[in-house]
């Protein structure tokens, strides 16, 4: 049976490749420089930039998302991204929307960057692991000096300057010990949208074991349980005042709405990654020769997204072991991210974080189910002229989540305008 063509809706671009002005102890991407041995410095040329943006805009859906990531994308300089926006304007179709996301460590953020982000409505993800002692555990300069003060200042500067900022926190063996402290610090700092990413790297010399900095499954589960309680404690009139991406995404699995979180989908392969050379890969975690799909100079992004190799990559996620297929939580976790299945050579084992997921769902299921029941009651109420409540039975629909009115559009493009 022929697969339905996937629309090109999301592209992740790494204009500075693996280059970074930090040396985080848990970083999985720094060693990708081995893929590009021709140079010690990696920068996207204007020719590649123009080609990538042209393809994104001409082949992309009515609304397309571009995420600029690294390495560290600020190494490209402000003018590179002003040029990128000009290309988006030039190649964009009438009525087409483009959302620019920007993931940064914050070290180079100054007035010029803040003007760029504010002027073009970039959504900035700031990598910030928590208060000083947590952040500086692994996020250091190349000479080992701590970075928290610079990053904390960057956060304050962007929030004061009217930039929309989300936090991205890596859960490692140390940070996972302080869920409430991290949550309270971010909230008190003015962050209202938080994302938490588990660090699950395998040990380089001991197969089947995790790297020393990786979060332990039981740590991960305990962290999510306490974080969930913090999140619920901050509900006001049935609506959260702080938005945690993973909880919002998990909630969609309780109400049958398509989730925005790729790790919670049945299959992967919903987006592509473009490196500084124009090489295209299946996923941010799989920028490897095995999963190179082509290059923008000799192929089309939409064709690569719908290629047999990308379909094969996406299907690997659905190849779950029997333990997953019979698990009561399958519809809510879908086995987690494939990068977590490294404990056996075949990769056919459950997620390294499986026990942590089970801890969380056992803890949160009853309350999530009640929120879902309330969401369904709210949705069943009559609506007038396609106007839907911004509250999904007490859970506010995230900007990139499907609109609860059933239009099929993202909330920000529909009733959340």
C-alpha positions in Angstrom: 0.0 0.0 0.0 1.4 3.3 -1.0 2.2 5.7 1.8 0.6 9.1 1.8 3.1 11.8 1.1 4.2 13.7 4.2 4.0 17.5 4.0 7.2 19.4 4.6 6.2 21.2 7.8 9.3 21.2 9.9 13.0 21.5 9.2 15.9 21.7 11.6 19.0 23.6 10.3 22.5 23.5 11.8 24.3 26.4 10.1 27.4 26.1 12.3 27.4 22.3 12.3 28.8 20.9 15.5 30.8 24.0 16.4 30.2 25.4 19.8 31.7 27.9 22.3 30.8 25.6 25.2 32.1 22.2 26.1 29.2 20.5 27.9 30.2 17.3 29.5 27.2 15.4 28.2 27.0 16.8 24.6 26.3 14.2 22.0 26.9 16.4 19.0 30.5 17.6 19.4 31.9 14.4 17.9 29.9 15.0 14.7 32.8 17.1 13.5 34.3 13.8 12.4 31.7 13.8 9.5 33.3 16.9 8.1 37.1 16.4 8.3 37.8 18.9 5.5 37.7 21.9 7.9 38.1 22.6 11.6 35.5 25.4 11.3 32.1 24.7 10.0 29.9 27.4 8.6 27.0 27.3 6.1 27.7 29.3 2.9 25.2 31.8 1.6 24.7 29.6 -1.4 23.6 26.7 0.8 21.4 29.0 2.9 19.6 30.4 -0.1 19.0 26.9 -1.5 17.8 25.5 1.8 15.4 28.4 2.5 14.1 28.4 -1.1 13.3 24.7 -0.8 11.7 25.1 2.6 9.4 27.9 1.4 8.6 26.6 -2.1 8.1 23.0 -1.1 6.8 23.6 2.5 3.3 23.5 3.8 1.1 26.5 4.2 2.6 26.9 7.7 6.2 25.7 8.1 8.5 25.7 11.1 12.3 26.3 10.8 14.4 25.6 13.9 18.0 26.9 13.9 20.2 24.8 16.1 23.7 23.6 16.5 26.3 23.3 17.8 25.7 27.0 18.5 23.9 29.0 15.8 24.9 32.4 17.1 28.4 31.7 15.9 27.1 32.6 12.4 26.4 36.2 13.4 23.2 38.3 13.3 23.5 39.2 9.6 23.3 35.6 8.5 19.9 35.3 10.1 18.7 38.6 8.7 19.6 37.2 5.3 17.7 34.0 6.1 14.6 36.0 6.9 15.0 38.0 3.6 15.1 34.7 1.7 12.0 33.5 3.6 10.2 36.7 2.5 11.5 36.4 -1.1 10.6 32.7 -1.6 7.5 32.5 0.6 4.1 32.2 -1.1 1.2 34.6 -0.5 -0.5 33.7 2.8 2.3 31.2 3.8 3.4 31.3 7.4 6.9 30.6 8.7 7.8 30.2 12.4 11.5 30.6 13.3 12.8 28.8 16.3 16.3 29.4 17.6 18.1 27.1 20.1 21.1 28.8 21.8 23.4 28.5 24.8 23.0 32.3 25.3 26.7 33.2 25.6 26.7 35.6 22.6 23.3 37.2 23.1 23.4 41.0 23.0 21.3 43.9 21.9 21.7 43.1 18.2 20.4 39.5 18.8 17.6 40.7 20.9 16.5 43.2 18.2 16.6 40.4 15.6 14.5 38.0 17.7 12.0 40.7 18.7 11.7 42.1 15.2 11.1 38.8 13.4 9.2 37.1 16.3 11.8 34.3 16.8 10.9 31.8 19.5 14.1 31.3 21.4 15.0 28.2 23.3 17.6 28.9 25.9 19.7 25.9 27.2 19.6 26.4 30.9 19.9 23.5 33.3 18.8 25.3 36.4 20.3 27.3 39.2 24.0 27.9 39.4 25.2 24.7 41.0 23.1 22.5 38.6 23.8 24.4 35.4 27.6 24.6 36.0 27.9 20.9 36.7 28.3 20.2 33.0 27.7 23.4 31.0 31.2 25.0 31.0 33.5 26.9 28.7 36.1 25.0 26.8 38.6 25.9 29.5 36.3 24.6 32.2 35.1 27.9 33.5 31.4 28.0 34.6 28.8 29.6 32.3 25.7 30.1 34.5 26.1 33.8 35.1 26.4 34.6 31.5 23.5 32.5 30.5 21.3 33.8 33.4 22.1 37.3 32.3 21.1 36.4 28.7 17.8 35.1 30.0 17.1 38.3 31.9 18.1 40.4 29.0 15.8 38.6 26.6 12.8 38.6 28.8 13.3 42.3 29.7 13.7 43.0 26.0 10.4 41.4 24.9 11.9 38.3 23.4 9.8 35.1 23.7 11.9 32.6 25.5 11.5 28.9 26.4 13.9 27.0 28.6 15.5 23.7 27.6 16.9 21.7 30.5 18.9 18.6 30.1 18.2 15.9 32.8 21.5 14.3 33.7 22.6 12.3 36.7 23.0 15.5 38.7 20.2 17.8 37.6 17.6 15.0 38.0 18.1 15.2 41.8 16.6 18.7 42.0 13.2 18.8 40.2 11.5 21.3 42.4 14.5 23.5 42.8 15.0 23.7 39.0 11.3 24.3 38.4 11.1 27.0 41.0 14.3 28.7 39.7 13.0 28.8 36.1 9.6 30.0 37.2 11.0 32.7 39.5 13.3 33.8 36.6 10.2 34.5 34.4 10.2 31.3 32.3 6.7 30.1 31.6 7.4 27.5 28.9 9.8 24.7 29.9 11.2 21.7 28.1 13.1 18.9 29.7 15.3 16.5 27.7 16.7 13.3 29.3 20.4 12.6 28.7 20.6 8.9 27.8 24.0 8.4 26.2 25.5 4.9 26.3 28.9 4.3 27.9 31.7 4.6 25.3 33.6 1.6 26.7 31.1 -0.6 28.4 28.4 -1.9 26.1 24.9 -2.0 27.7 25.8 0.5 30.4 25.0 4.2 30.5 27.6 7.0 30.4 28.3 8.3 33.9 26.5 11.5 33.2 23.3 9.9 31.9 20.2 10.1 34.0 19.2 6.8 35.6 15.7 5.5 34.8 14.5 5.7 38.3 15.9 9.2 38.6 14.0 10.2 35.5 10.8 8.8 36.7 11.1 10.4 40.1 11.9 13.7 38.5 8.8 13.6 36.2 6.6 12.7 39.2 7.7 15.7 41.3 7.7 18.0 38.3 4.2 17.0 37.5 3.1 17.8 41.0 4.8 21.2 40.7 3.0 21.8 37.5 -0.4 20.9 38.9 0.2 23.1 42.0 0.4 26.1 39.7 -3.0 25.6 38.1 -5.2 28.6 38.5 -8.9 28.2 37.8 -8.2 24.9 36.2 -5.5 26.3 33.9 -1.8 25.9 34.2 0.3 29.1 34.6 3.4 27.3 33.6 3.6 25.1 30.5 5.8 22.0 30.4 6.1 20.7 26.9 6.2 17.0 27.8 3.1 17.1 30.0 1.2 19.0 27.3 2.3 16.4 24.7 1.4 13.5 26.9 -2.0 15.0 27.5 -2.8 14.9 23.8 -2.4 11.1 24.0 -5.2 11.0 26.6 -7.7 12.9 24.4 -6.8 11.4 21.0 -5.4 14.6 19.5 -2.2 14.2 17.4 0.8 14.9 19.6 3.4 17.5 18.7 6.1 15.4 20.4 7.9 13.0 17.9 8.9 10.6 20.7 5.2 10.0 21.4 4.3 9.2 17.8 4.0 5.6 16.5 6.6 6.4 13.8 9.5 8.8 13.5 10.6 10.7 10.4 8.3 13.7 10.5 11.1 16.2 9.8 14.6 16.4 8.3 17.9 17.9 9.5 20.1 20.1 7.3 23.7 20.4 8.2 25.9 23.3 7.3 27.1 21.6 4.1 23.6 21.1 2.8 23.7 17.4 3.7 20.3 16.2 4.9 19.7 13.6 7.6 16.8 11.7 9.2 16.9 13.1 12.7 18.9 15.3 15.0 20.0 12.3 17.0 20.9 10.4 13.8 23.3 12.7 11.9 25.3 9.8 10.8 26.4 8.4 7.4 23.9 5.6 7.7 21.0 8.1 7.8 22.2 10.7 5.3 19.3 11.3 2.8 21.1 13.5 0.3 22.2 17.1 -0.2 20.1 20.1 -1.1 22.3 20.8 -4.1 21.3 17.5 -5.7 17.9 16.7 -4.3 14.7 18.1 -2.9 13.8 18.3 0.8 10.2 17.1 0.2 11.5 14.1 -1.8 14.0 13.2 0.9 11.4 13.5 3.6 9.3 11.0 1.7 12.1 8.8 0.6 12.3 5.0 1.2 15.2 5.5 3.5 13.3 8.0 5.7 10.3 5.7 5.7 12.5 2.8 6.8 14.0 5.1 9.5 10.5 6.1 10.7 9.3 2.5 10.8 12.1 1.4 13.1 10.3 3.1 16.0 7.2 1.0 15.6 9.3 -2.2 15.7 8.7 -2.6 19.5 9.5 -5.6 21.6 6.7 -7.8 23.0 7.0 -6.2 26.4 6.1 -2.8 24.9 3.3 -4.1 22.7 1.5 -5.6 25.8 2.2 -2.6 28.1 -0.7 -0.7 29.5 1.1 2.6 28.8 1.9 2.0 25.2 -0.6 4.5 23.8 0.9 7.2 26.0 4.6 6.6 25.4 4.9 4.6 22.2 8.2 3.1 23.4 10.0 6.4 23.8 12.7 7.6 21.4 14.6 5.0 19.4 17.9 6.5 20.6 17.1 5.2 24.0 17.2 1.5 22.8 20.9 0.9 22.9 21.2 -1.7 25.7 21.4 -4.7 23.4 23.3 -5.0 20.1 20.0 -5.6 18.2 18.4 -2.4 19.6 15.2 -4.4 20.0 14.9 -3.9 23.7 12.6 -1.5 25.5 13.7 2.1 26.1 16.5 2.6 28.6 14.1 4.9 30.4 11.2 2.4 30.4 11.0 2.0 34.2 11.0 5.8 34.5 8.1 6.1 32.1 6.2 3.5 34.1 6.8 5.4 37.3 5.5 8.6 35.8 2.3 7.1 34.3 1.5 5.2 37.4 1.8 8.5 39.3 0.0 10.8 36.9 -2.5 8.6 35.1 -5.6 9.2 37.3 -5.1 13.0 37.2 -4.4 13.1 33.5 -7.5 11.0 32.9 -9.7 13.4 34.9 -8.2 16.3 32.9 -9.0 14.4 29.7 -12.6 13.8 30.8 -13.0 17.5 31.5 -11.5 18.4 28.1 -14.0 16.2 26.4 -16.9 17.8 28.2 -15.6 21.2 27.2 -15.2 20.2 23.6 -18.8 18.8 23.5 -20.2 22.2 24.3 -21.6 24.2 21.4 -19.2 26.6 19.8 -20.1 29.7 17.8 -18.4 30.7 14.6 -15.5 28.3 15.1 -14.5 29.9 18.3 -13.0 27.4 20.8 -12.0 27.8 24.3 -8.3 28.3 24.9 -8.6 25.9 27.8 -8.6 22.2 27.2 -10.6 21.2 30.2 -8.1 23.1 32.3 -5.1 22.3 30.2 -4.3 25.2 28.0 -3.6 24.1 24.4 0.0 24.9 23.5 0.7 27.1 20.5 1.9 24.3 18.3 -0.8 21.8 19.4 -3.8 20.9 17.3 -6.7 23.2 17.9 -9.4 21.6 20.0 -12.2 22.9 17.7 -11.3 20.1 15.3 -10.2 22.3 12.3 -7.0 20.3 11.9 -4.9 23.5 12.2 -2.4 24.3 14.9 -4.0 26.3 17.8 -1.9 29.4 17.1 -3.1 29.4 13.5 -6.8 28.9 14.4 -8.7 29.8 17.5 -5.6 30.9 19.3 -4.9 33.8 16.9 
